[in-house]
Amino acid sequence: MNESITTFGLTFQQMRILFSLEYYITRKDADAEEKFIDKINFLAADHANKKLWLGNFEKEIINFMKETNSNEANECSLIKDTAELREAILKEERNSDRDIWKYLVILECILFNPYFPMTEEDIKNKTYKGLSLDDDIKHESVNTIASWLDINHDQVKALREAYESGIKKMTGYWNKVFIGIGAGVVAALLAVVTCGGSIAALFAASGLYGAAAVSSGLAALGGGAIAAGGFGMAGGMAVLIGGGVLLGTGAGASVSMALAETNPSGVMNECAKMYVVLKEIILGIQNDTLEAQQILSGVVDKVASLKKEIVELRIQQAKNKEKIKNLEKSIEYLEKFLTMFKK
């Protein structure tokens, strides 16, 4: 296993902090008074559904935490009180040897967008269609979280701009839709998450579906985390974020392979996250060229494994046409990512 994968890991307590911060962002938005223009617009989405989503999000997150918890001492709940949340962050800072977890957390908060479907029924009924996170509340919340994590606003800006730059370099343009989850992406991933068997187990805890699994259990779209248990990771890591899914080996290779076969946009998003981690954190803040080289080496290995998979799939060309197409697109994004670090 490429040991650099641990760079992208969070412990259970760090994961709990991340999910609590995502809850904090959403609660600030759901508790805000509905804008007047939306009140008089009969076509606007029902603002009350924001609180409905928040309640369901908490339930799914707690289910996920229980599934990934390997230590009875861990508390499987969200930290809703802001004073307790700040104290939890300070405690984790004292207990952690490295600060990288804080930058990974703020990156996921920057990219987090709530109100995606959490069940097949939500997708069918379009329960949360039209709901969106208020830009001003998002900006204010992220800045507040950054101050709790002792990360200055210039660094937050650099992380956001690096992500946008990464997307531009791979696609040729920037579109805000990449920060979030579209219905098409949910539908594409739903088949993988609910298919049963080992891949579903690696992707998320049982009981999570579609985009809920993405947010709560995957490292694919808009700021989520994937359970690290399938990666056989050392050091008590519970989840992988910040693009770490791309480095999956052994059992974890099933996760990254499934992502590449079904959702090239998810691969692109993870490449953009990893670009931020490498450029702004590993090289920019830590100035650790050796670790950066190890991570890039892991991506090279992933490209090689995907190309090998394509060769095997082409034996039954007609049956695997869609998988081959998605893999080729995923490889294209990964190779573009690697060119970003060539001089």
Secondary structure in CASP SS format (residue, H / E / C, confidence):
PFRMAT SS
TARGET T0000
AUTHOR 0000-0000-0000
METHOD secondary structure of the structure
MODEL  1
M C 1.00
N C 1.00
E H 1.00
S H 1.00
I H 1.00
T H 1.00
T H 1.00
F H 1.00
G E 1.00
L E 1.00
T E 1.00
F H 1.00
Q H 1.00
Q H 1.00
M H 1.00
R H 1.00
I H 1.00
L H 1.00
F H 1.00
S H 1.00
L H 1.00
E H 1.00
Y H 1.00
Y H 1.00
I H 1.00
T H 1.00
R H 1.00
K H 1.00
D H 1.00
A H 1.00
D H 1.00
A C 1.00
E C 1.00
E C 1.00
K C 1.00
F H 1.00
I H 1.00
D H 1.00
K H 1.00
I C 1.00
N C 1.00
F C 1.00
L C 1.00
A C 1.00
A C 1.00
D C 1.00
H C 1.00
A C 1.00
N H 1.00
K H 1.00
K H 1.00
L H 1.00
W H 1.00
L H 1.00
G H 1.00
N H 1.00
F H 1.00
E H 1.00
K H 1.00
E H 1.00
I H 1.00
I H 1.00
N H 1.00
F H 1.00
M H 1.00
K H 1.00
E H 1.00
T H 1.00
N C 1.00
S C 1.00
N C 1.00
E C 1.00
A C 1.00
N C 1.00
E C 1.00
C C 1.00
S C 1.00
L C 1.00
I C 1.00
K C 1.00
D C 1.00
T H 1.00
A H 1.00
E H 1.00
L H 1.00
R H 1.00
E H 1.00
A H 1.00
I H 1.00
L H 1.00
K H 1.00
E H 1.00
E H 1.00
R H 1.00
N H 1.00
S C 1.00
D C 1.00
R C 1.00
D C 1.00
I H 1.00
W H 1.00
K H 1.00
Y H 1.00
L H 1.00
V H 1.00
I H 1.00
L H 1.00
E H 1.00
C H 1.00
I H 1.00
L H 1.00
F C 1.00
N C 1.00
P C 1.00
Y C 1.00
F C 1.00
P C 1.00
M C 1.00
T C 1.00
E H 1.00
E H 1.00
D H 1.00
I H 1.00
K H 1.00
N H 1.00
K C 1.00
T C 1.00
Y C 1.00
K C 1.00
G C 1.00
L C 1.00
S C 1.00
L C 1.00
D C 1.00
D H 1.00
D H 1.00
I H 1.00
K H 1.00
H H 1.00
E H 1.00
S H 1.00
V H 1.00
N H 1.00
T H 1.00
I H 1.00
A H 1.00
S H 1.00
W H 1.00
L C 1.00
D C 1.00
I C 1.00
N C 1.00
H H 1.00
D H 1.00
Q H 1.00
V H 1.00
K H 1.00
A H 1.00
L H 1.00
R H 1.00
E H 1.00
A H 1.00
Y H 1.00
E H 1.00
S H 1.00
G H 1.00
I H 1.00
K H 1.00
K H 1.00
M H 1.00
T H 1.00
G C 1.00
Y C 1.00
W C 1.00
N C 1.00
K H 1.00
V H 1.00
F H 1.00
I C 1.00
G C 1.00
I C 1.00
G C 1.00
A H 1.00
G H 1.00
V H 1.00
V H 1.00
A H 1.00
A H 1.00
L H 1.00
L H 1.00
A H 1.00
V H 1.00
V H 1.00
T C 1.00
C C 1.00
G C 1.00
G H 1.00
S H 1.00
I H 1.00
A H 1.00
A H 1.00
L H 1.00
F H 1.00
A C 1.00
A C 1.00
S C 1.00
G C 1.00
L C 1.00
Y C 1.00
G H 1.00
A H 1.00
A H 1.00
A H 1.00
V H 1.00
S H 1.00
S H 1.00
G H 1.00
L C 1.00
A C 1.00
A C 1.00
L C 1.00
G C 1.00
G C 1.00
G C 1.00
A C 1.00
I E 1.00
A E 1.00
A C 1.00
G H 1.00
G H 1.00
F H 1.00
G C 1.00
M C 1.00
A C 1.00
G C 1.00
G C 1.00
M E 1.00
A E 1.00
V E 1.00
L E 1.00
I C 1.00
G C 1.00
G C 1.00
G H 1.00
V H 1.00
L H 1.00
L H 1.00
G C 1.00
T C 1.00
G H 1.00
A H 1.00
G H 1.00
A H 1.00
S H 1.00
V H 1.00
S H 1.00
M H 1.00
A H 1.00
L H 1.00
A H 1.00
E H 1.00
T H 1.00
N C 1.00
P H 1.00
S H 1.00
G H 1.00
V H 1.00
M H 1.00
N H 1.00
E H 1.00
C H 1.00
A H 1.00
K H 1.00
M H 1.00
Y H 1.00
V H 1.00
V H 1.00
L H 1.00
K H 1.00
E H 1.00
I H 1.00
I H 1.00
L H 1.00
G C 1.00
I C 1.00
Q C 1.00
N C 1.00
D C 1.00
T H 1.00
L H 1.00
E H 1.00
A H 1.00
Q H 1.00
Q H 1.00
I H 1.00
L H 1.00
S H 1.00
G H 1.00
V H 1.00
V H 1.00
D H 1.00
K H 1.00
V H 1.00
A H 1.00
S H 1.00
L H 1.00
K H 1.00
K H 1.00
E H 1.00
I H 1.00
V H 1.00
E H 1.00
L H 1.00
R H 1.00
I H 1.00
Q H 1.00
Q C 1.00
A C 1.00
K C 1.00
N C 1.00
K H 1.00
E H 1.00
K H 1.00
I H 1.00
K H 1.00
N H 1.00
L H 1.00
E H 1.00
K H 1.00
S H 1.00
I H 1.00
E H 1.00
Y H 1.00
L H 1.00
E H 1.00
K H 1.00
F H 1.00
L H 1.00
T H 1.00
M C 1.00
F C 1.00
K C 1.00
K C 1.00
END
